[in-house]
Amino acid sequence: MKKIKMLFYSMNVALLTVPALASAQLTKPTGTGLPESTLSTIVQNVMYWLLWLVGIVGVIGFAIAGLLYLTATGDETRLNRAKSAMLYSIIGIIVALAGLIAINFAYGLLGGAKKF
């Protein structure tokens, strides 16, 4: 049983390492068309994009909540729904701005920015 286990483990290790050894490159490939950014720059750009998206959705939600408030015509349930939608939109915009501040602060704290 031990021999079978050892054979099984050694075959798994061989099957997992051989492709990695075959495709290993000692030099950096050029002309691939891929961006040559660092991982932190890519993550920062993705976070900026997501925060931008959250901010836009928050502003659109705020506009829709304003329209709901205008069309409530004195109905208390519709007024309360519009007020809560407006509150949630404002909270979403504040969270997006806080995230932007946090990303810039962390990037500057870690030495990524020349001036803060």
C-alpha positions in Angstrom: 0.0 0.0 0.0 2.9 2.4 0.8 4.5 1.7 -2.6 1.3 2.5 -4.4 0.9 5.7 -2.4 4.5 6.8 -3.1 4.0 5.9 -6.8 0.8 8.0 -6.9 2.4 11.0 -5.2 5.5 10.9 -7.4 3.4 10.7 -10.5 1.3 13.7 -9.4 4.4 15.7 -8.7 5.9 14.8 -12.0 2.7 15.6 -13.9 2.5 19.0 -12.2 6.1 20.1 -12.5 6.9 18.9 -16.1 4.6 21.4 -17.8 6.0 24.2 -15.7 9.5 23.3 -16.6 8.7 23.0 -20.3 7.1 26.4 -20.5 9.6 28.2 -18.3 11.4 31.2 -19.9 14.6 32.7 -18.7 14.1 36.0 -20.5 11.2 38.4 -20.4 9.1 38.1 -23.5 8.7 41.1 -25.7 6.3 42.1 -28.4 3.3 40.3 -26.7 1.1 43.4 -26.8 0.4 43.0 -23.0 0.8 46.0 -20.7 4.0 46.2 -18.8 2.4 47.6 -15.6 3.1 46.4 -12.1 0.5 44.4 -10.1 -0.1 47.3 -7.8 -0.9 49.7 -10.7 -3.3 47.2 -12.2 -5.1 46.7 -8.9 -5.2 50.5 -8.3 -6.7 51.0 -11.8 -9.3 48.3 -11.2 -10.2 49.9 -7.9 -10.5 53.3 -9.4 -12.8 51.9 -12.1 -15.0 50.2 -9.5 -15.2 53.3 -7.4 -16.1 55.3 -10.4 -18.8 52.9 -11.2 -20.2 53.0 -7.6 -20.2 56.8 -7.7 -22.1 56.9 -11.0 -24.6 54.4 -9.8 -25.0 56.5 -6.6 -25.6 59.7 -8.5 -28.1 58.0 -10.8 -29.8 56.5 -7.7 -30.0 60.0 -6.1 -31.6 61.4 -9.3 -34.2 58.6 -9.3 -34.9 59.1 -5.6 -35.4 62.8 -6.4 -37.9 61.9 -9.1 -39.7 59.5 -6.7 -39.9 62.3 -4.1 -41.3 64.8 -6.6 -43.9 62.3 -7.8 -45.0 61.1 -4.4 -47.8 63.7 -4.3 -48.2 63.6 -0.5 -48.4 59.8 -0.1 -46.5 59.0 3.1 -45.3 55.5 2.0 -43.9 56.8 -1.3 -42.3 59.8 0.5 -40.7 57.4 3.0 -39.5 55.2 0.1 -38.0 58.2 -1.7 -36.3 59.5 1.4 -34.8 56.1 2.2 -33.6 55.7 -1.5 -32.0 59.2 -1.2 -30.3 58.3 2.0 -28.9 55.1 0.6 -27.7 56.9 -2.5 -25.9 59.5 -0.4 -24.3 56.7 1.7 -23.2 55.0 -1.5 -21.5 58.2 -2.7 -19.8 58.7 0.6 -18.6 55.1 0.6 -17.2 55.6 -2.9 -15.4 58.8 -1.9 -14.1 57.2 1.3 -12.7 54.2 -0.8 -11.0 56.6 -3.1 -9.4 58.5 -0.2 -8.4 55.2 1.4 -6.7 53.9 -1.8 -4.8 57.2 -2.3 -3.8 57.2 1.4 -2.6 53.6 1.3 -0.7 54.1 -2.0 1.0 57.2 -0.6 1.8 55.5 2.7 3.4 52.6 0.9 5.6 54.9 -1.0 4.0 54.7 -4.4 3.4 58.4 -4.8 6.0 61.0 -5.2 3.9 63.7 -3.5 0.9 63.1 -1.2 
